[in-house]
Amino acid sequence: MTTEARGERSGASAYEKPRKHARSVAEQVRNTMQTFTYIFSETLSLLSSTTPTTPRRRKR
């Protein structure tokens, strides 16, 4: 009885795990994309601030 119950529980958990895993992966991808965009914008701002002559500011 215990082995069968464990087997059923493990099967149910194994079936439920993929959904949670997929959700976590999607959240991780979103978080990584947000952090990447944030770092990218920060690096761009730093590069633009470090460069003495910014073409965008001169044009405007």
C-alpha positions as CSV (number, residue, x, y, z in Angstrom):
1,M,0.0,0.0,0.0
2,T,2.7,2.5,0.9
3,T,4.7,1.8,-2.3
4,E,1.6,2.3,-4.4
5,A,0.7,5.5,-2.6
6,R,4.2,6.8,-3.0
7,G,4.2,5.9,-6.7
8,E,0.9,7.7,-7.2
9,R,2.2,10.7,-5.3
10,S,5.4,10.8,-7.2
11,G,3.5,10.5,-10.5
12,A,1.2,13.4,-9.5
13,S,4.2,15.6,-8.4
14,A,6.1,14.7,-11.6
15,Y,3.0,15.8,-13.6
16,E,2.6,19.0,-11.6
17,K,6.3,19.9,-11.6
18,P,6.6,20.6,-15.4
19,R,4.0,23.3,-15.1
20,K,5.6,25.0,-12.2
21,H,9.0,24.6,-13.8
22,A,7.8,26.2,-17.0
23,R,6.3,29.1,-15.1
24,S,9.5,29.6,-13.1
25,V,11.5,29.4,-16.4
26,A,9.2,32.1,-18.0
27,E,9.6,34.3,-14.9
28,Q,13.4,33.8,-14.9
29,V,13.5,34.7,-18.6
30,R,11.5,37.9,-18.0
31,N,13.7,38.8,-15.0
32,T,16.9,38.2,-17.1
33,M,15.5,40.3,-19.9
34,Q,14.6,43.1,-17.6
35,T,18.0,43.0,-15.9
36,F,19.7,42.8,-19.4
37,T,17.8,45.8,-20.7
38,Y,18.5,47.7,-17.4
39,I,22.2,47.0,-17.6
40,F,22.2,47.8,-21.3
41,S,20.6,51.2,-20.7
42,E,23.0,51.8,-17.8
43,T,26.0,51.0,-19.9
44,L,24.7,53.2,-22.8
45,S,24.2,56.1,-20.4
46,L,27.6,55.6,-18.9
47,L,29.2,55.5,-22.4
48,S,27.3,58.6,-23.5
49,S,28.3,60.4,-20.3
50,T,32.0,59.3,-20.6
51,T,32.3,60.4,-24.2
52,P,33.1,64.2,-24.2
53,T,31.3,64.8,-27.5
54,T,27.8,63.4,-27.8
55,P,26.4,63.6,-31.3
56,R,22.8,63.5,-30.1
57,R,23.2,66.5,-27.8
58,R,25.1,68.5,-30.5
59,K,22.4,67.8,-33.1
60,R,19.7,68.9,-30.7
